Amino acid sequence: MILTGILLYSLMLSDVDSKTYEYGMLRALGFKSSHLIGMISIQSFIFSVPGVALGLIVAWIFNVLFRLVIFNLAQNAASFALSTASIWLGVSFGLIMPLLSILIPIK
């Protein structure tokens, strides 16, 4: 989870840093800062939403595989579903972290 946050943060930070000149020129040409923040926010969701979806799918697959192996060795049975808390934590972290990573460099 922490590595995902660091990856998202560095991806968004490098994107904002590499486009500083472009964003400065848009501001100089009269682009409103609220529109610029909206544009960067949409771009962060373009990065984060597929990442969150793919992350949840991979987490579910690994969860099923590991539980299958562990429960077969322990001769135990349980549900292979991810808990609701883990899904909410992953989704909220995957959507909040990119927003933080773009709003801090903008200010």
Secondary structure, 3 states (H helix, E strand, C coil): CHHHHHHHHHHHHHHHHHCHHHHHHHHHCCCCHHHHHHHHHHHHHHHHHHHHHHHHHHHHHHHHHHHHHHHHHHCCCCCCCCCHHHHHHHHHHHHHHHHHHHHHHHC
